[in-house]
Amino acid sequence: MSQEPAEFFLDAINHALKHNMLHLVEYELSVQRGSRVFEGRIIPTGLKVNDRHTVLFLARDVTELARSRYELEHMATHNGLTGLPNRALLSDRLVQAIARAKRLGSLGALLLLDLDRFKQVNDSLGHPLGDELLKEVAKRLQMSSRVEDTVVRFGGDEFIFILEDLHDSAHAGQVAQHILNLFSTSIKLSKIELDVTASIGITVFPDDGDDCHSLLKQADNTMYAAKEAGRNQYSFYTEELGANALAYLALESQLRKAITNQELVLLYQPQFNFSDHKLMGFEALVRWPTADPEHRSPESFIRIAEMSGLIEPLGLWVLNEACRQAALWQQNGLDFGRVTVNLSSRQLNSPGLSAQVENILGRHGLSGNTLECEITESMVVHEGGVAHSNLEAFSQMGICLAIDDFGTGHSSLVNLKRFPLSRLKIDRSFVDGLGEDTNDEAITSASIALAKQLSLDVVWRPKIRPTF
């Protein structure tokens, strides 16, 4: 034998003789069949030959067993879809990285990347295409990382980078920008080509913290801050951001209780015919009463509801409450036209939404034409997707459909052609400029003319909006 394996076996044999007991070793050797893994059992015999101690050495080929063991370990620590390390391996790698940074007096960083609007890809194009996109994203991320970095599929459309041996915190920002640049070119999938962006949250260790849970929470909060700032960018963790995150969690908890305890209320904004001033309907606006006379800003709690997933139970409550009120008006002989409720993107992409709406109408004895559902123009609805199916089902029930904030989205004319719409609502930013901004006047006039050609009613909001 060459020196290295000879020394290995000699040490193993001496160990068995010294302790006078069975000693197990596992080793790899090149044999006629190629490189194989063996298990060796070294057993002292107690016999001497030419005054030398003897051992019995039993070797067993365990190559297949070792391969199976490796595959099981790999499955336990790596994501099956992308092949990247998973959460189980993340903690171990992060603990080691933090320990090395503290020992060497260096810096490391945790980057949490989340794909922007990935849920819309899954809901509109299907999970198989969503999985294909995740694999392509993982491939780009892995190819661009250094050998010493760790890239982890954290879950869903979230990926984590563990960066070590950084010159300073700005270096982490440079890496984050490099990652964002990876998505500057479209991703080609089997059936479609997609433009993808991402948002990244960065926390630096050990400066921002030295335990895994805190760093992950900081990176998560910071990533959402990057999304709120407009997506397709990165953001560094700050103490102020951490304080805001605590306030967000407190507000989310309060909102959850408010929905459960039915503490929210609906206000009704009337809609009048511009020519004869007749009442045409009411738009239901959800408000959250507080201890003071003023109501909590809807922008704040609606955003929290959307981010936390509370928007679905909140949306169902609004639908049910608006229909309950409409039924009460009908019972009192009031001619109010119809009541309008707003639908979120998450609601619209829920497979059971149309059935839920049908049940609510039936529960209150209302026909479909009593209800109008309003969606924003920025919602992306693909033919054959869940959202499109819900809209078609609403139309068949006689429910009117309105598109809100018209003129601010990215697919206006496509939406007008694709959706079974009855009303078009011009965005308030254009209406507020009437009489002052010629561009706003031109856009508003063009929108009204377009709606007339498509036989759509037009709704616009004055600067002062009374609610009842």
N, C-alpha and C positions, 0 to 999 in steps of 0.2 A: 504493500500500500504506500501511497505517498504520505508525506509527513503529517499533514493535517488530519485525515481520517484515522491514521495510525494512532496519533496522540489522543484523539477522541475515544477510540475503543479501549486504549490502554488505561485511560483515566476511569472509564466506566467499569472495567474489570477490577481495577484496584479498589474502587469504591465498594463493589460487591464483596470482595475479599476482606476489606477492612472491617466492614460491618457484619460480615458473615450472614448475609441475607439476600433475598431476591432483589435485583435492581433492573428497572425497566428503562429502555432508551428508545427514542424514535429518531430515525435518520433517513437521509435520502442518498441513494447510490445510482450510478449509471451502470446498467446491466445490458444484456443483449436486447431486451425488450424496450430499452430506453431508460429514462429517468423514472425510478420507482421509489416509493416510500415504504420503509420497513419498520416493524416493531421488534426490538431485541429484548429477550429475557435472559439475564445473566444470573446463573444459579451456582454458588460455591458448592463443590462436591465433598470437600473434606479429604479428598484423596491427593496424594503427591506422586508425581512422575519425575524421576531423576531429581528428587529433592525439590521439585517446584510444585507450588499449589496449582490446582486445576479448577476450571469452571466448565459448566455446561452452558453453551450459548445457543438459544433457539431463536431463529429469525422467521418472521412471518410477513408476507407481503400485504400491507394494509393501504395500498394506493387508493383503491376505490372507497374504502372507509374514510380515509383522510380527505378525499375529494368531496364526499357527501357531507362530512363535518364542516368543511370550508364553505360549501354552498349553503348549509343551514345557518352558519354564522353570518354569511353575507346577506342572506334573506332577512335575518333579524336586525341587521344594522344598516341596510340599504333599501332605498325605495324601489319597488318592483317596476314601476313605469319608466323612471328616468335613469336608474342605476346609480344615482347619487346617494351619499350618506343620508340617513334619516334622523329623526329626533333622538333615537336611542344612542346614536353615535355622536350627535351634536354635543350633548352634555359632557361626555368624556373628552372630546377634542377641546371644548371651550374651557373646561377646568384646567387642562394641561396648558393651554395658551395663556390663561391668566397667571398661572403659577410661573411660567417661563418669563413673562413680562415683568412680574414683581421681582423675580430672582436676578434678572439681567438689568433691571432699571430701564426697560424699553417700553414702547407703546404698542398696543394692538387695537383693533377695531372690530365691532360687530355691525354688519350691514344687513338690514332686512329689506328685501326687494319684493314688491307686490305688483303684479301685472295690472294695468289700468283697464277697467271694464271687462275683465275676463268672464264674469258671470253672463254678460250679454252674448259672448261667443258661445258658451255652453248652452244657454237657453235658446238661442236663435239658430245655431248651426249644429247643435247636438254634441253629446259628450265624446263620441269617438274622435271628432275633429278637435275638440278641446284637448283631449289627451295627446293627439298628434302635435298640437301647438306646444304643449308643455314639454314634450320630448325634444322638439327643435330648440326651444328656449334653453333647456338644460344643456344641450349640446353646445350652444353658443357660449353659455356661461362657463362651462368646464374648459373649453378650448382657450378662453381668454384669461384664465386664472393662472397664477404662479404655482409651482410645485408645492411650495410650503403653505399655500392657502387651502382652506377647506370650503367647499361649496356643498350646501345641504338643501335638499328638498324638505322644507319645513312643514308643508301641508297645503293642500289646495293649489293656489297659484302663488304661494309664497316661497321664496328661496332665501337662504342665509349665507353670507360670506364671513368667514373668520380670517382676518388679516393679521399677520404678525410682523414684528421687526420693522415698524414704521418709523420714518425720520421724525415726523410730527403729525398732528391731527389733520393738517391740510393735505397730507399724503393720502389719507382715507377719502377725502373729497375728490382728489384726482382719480382715484380708483373708481369711485362711484360714477363720475362723469364718463370714464372710459366704458363702464358697464352700460350706461344709458346710450352711449354712441353705438353700441352693438345693435340697437334696434332702429338705427337710422335707415336701414334698408329693410324692405318688406320681407316677411317670412313666407316662403312658398310651401304650401301644403298640398296634399294629393288632389283636392277639389277646388282650392281657392288660394288666393294670395292676400295676406293680411298685413296691415300696418299696426304695429304693436308699440305701446309705450309702457313705461314702468315708473313707479315712485319708490324712493329708497330712504329709509331712516338709518342714521348712523349714530352709534354711541361708542365712545373711546374708553378702553380699559388700560390701566386701573384708575384713570382719572375720574370717570363717571361712575365707577362702581367696580366691585371685585367678586360679585357672585352672579351665577348664571341667571337666576330668576329676575333680578333687578335689571340686568343688561338687556334681556329679551323684552321685558316690559317697556323699557326706555326706547329701544329700537322700534317697537311696535307703535308706540305713541307718536314717535317722530315721523315714522312712515305715513301715518294718517295726516300729520301736519303738512307733509309734502303734497299729499293728495288734495287737501283743502286749499293749498296755495296755487293749485292749478294743474297738478299731475305732471308727469314727465320731468321730474326733478328730484334732487336729494335735499335732505335737511339734517342738520346736526342737533343732537339732544342738548337742551339747556335746562337749568333749574326752573325757569319760568314755564317752559313747556311741561315739565313734570307736575308743577302746581296746577296748570290748566287741565292736565289729564285727570288729576284727582277730582277737580271740580266737575269734569265731564262724567266721571263714574258716579259721583254723587247725584248729578242731575238725571243720569240714566236710571238709577235706582228709584228716584222720586217719580220719574215718568212711568216706569213699570207699575208702581203702586197706583198711580193716578189712573192708568188704563184699567187695572184690575178693579179698583174701587169706583170706577165710573165718575171721576172727578172732572173730566173734560166736558166742555159744552160746545154746542154749535151755534154760531151766529149766521144769519141769513142775509146775503147781499142781494137786493132786488135787481132784476133786469127788465128794462122798459123798452118798448118799441119807440124808435126815435121819431117816427112820423106821427103816430097818434097817441104816444105816451101811455099806451096800455101796458099793464103788467104782463110780462111773458114768462117769468119764472124767478127762482131764487137760487143763488149759489151758496152751498153749505160751506162755512169756514170754521175750522176747528180752533178753539181757544182753550187755554189752560188757566183758569182763575187762580190767583194767589191770595195771600193774606191781604195785600193792599188792593185798592180799588182797581188798579191797572191790571190788565191781563198780560201774562208772560209772552214775550215775543214769539210768534209762531215760527219764525225763521230758525230760532235757536233749538226748540224742541223737535221740530220736524226733521232738521238735519241729524239730530241725535237719534231719532227714531229710525231714520234710514240707515245710519251707520251701525246701529245695534241690532237691527232686524225687527224692532218693535213696530215698524211701519205697517206690517201685515195685520197684526191684531188691531192696531189703531185704525187702519183703513177699513176693516170690517165693521168696527164700532161706528165709524162715521156713516158708512152705507146703511147700517141698520137703523141708526138714530134718525138720519135724514128721511128714510122711508117711513119710519114710525110717525114723524112729524107730518109728512105729506098725507098719510092716511088719516091723521087727526084733522087736518085742514079739510080733506074731502068729506069727512063725517059731519063737519060743521057747515058744509055747503059753500066753501070758499073756492073760487076759481083762481088758482095761482099759476096755472101753466104747468111747468115741470120744475123739479129740483135737481140741481147739478152737484155732483161730487167729483173730487179730484182723485185720480188713480196714480200711484207711484209706479216706477218701473218694476220694482220687485213684485208688487201686486199683479201687474199686467202679465208678468212672466210666470205666474203661479198656475199650474195645470188645472186646479180646482176652482179657479175664480168664477168662471161663468156659471157653474153649478151653484156656488155659494150665493151669487147675485140672484139667480132664479129662485132659490129657496127663500131669500129675504123678501123678494117681491111677493111671493105666494103667502108668506107668513103674515104680511100686512094687507093682503088683498089688493095689491096695486098691479096695474098693467104696465108693460114695459115702457110705453110712451110717456109715463109720468116721470121717468128717470133719465137724466143725461149724465154720461161719464166723460170726464175731461182728462186728456193726456197732454203732456208737454211735447213740443216739436222735437226736442233733443232725444226723445226715446227712439232707439233704433229697433224697428220692427221688420223682420224678414218674412218673406212669403213662406208659408208652411210651418212657421215657428209657433211656439205656445202663445205668444202675445197676439199674433195675427189670428190664431184660432179663437181666442177670447173675443177679439173685436168682431169677428164674423158672427159669433154666437150672440153677442149683444145686439147686433144689427137685426138678426133673425127674431129676437125677442121684442123688437120695436124700440129698443133703447137708443136714444139719440147720442151721437158721438161728436165731441168738440175737440179741436186741437188748440192748445193754449200757447201763448208766447210766440205767435207766428212771426217769422222774420228773423229770429235769433238762432235757429237751429242750422244744421248742415245739410239737410235733405228735404227742404220745404216742398218743392214741386213733386218730388217722388212720393212724399207722404200724402199729398193731396190726391194723387192718382191712385195710390195703393189702398188707403184706408176708406172704409164705408162711412165717411164723415157727413155731418149735417150742419155744423157750425165752425167758423174760423174766428179765433180771438186774436186780435192784433196786440202785439206786445205793448205794454204800457210805456216803455221807454220811447217809442215812436209817438204815441198819443200825447205824452207830456210836452213834446216839442212843437205841437201844432200852434200856428200863429207866431212862432218864434224861429223855427228852423225849417228852411225850405226843403232840405233833404228829408226830414221826417214827414213833411207834408207829401212829398213825392212818393215815398215808400208807402204811406198810409193809403193814398189815392190808388196806387197800383195794386195794393193788396185787396182793396174793396172791389176794384174792377175785375180782378182775377176771380174773386169769390163769386161775383155775379155771373161770370161766364160759366162757372162750375155749379151754379144753382145752390150756393151755400149762403146761409145767414152769416152776418158779420156782427161780432160783439167787440166793443171797445170800452175801456174803463176810463171814466173821467178822473181828473186829479183828485177830487174830493169824492170819496166813496162811502155813502151812508150804509149802515148795517142795522138790521132790526132783529 
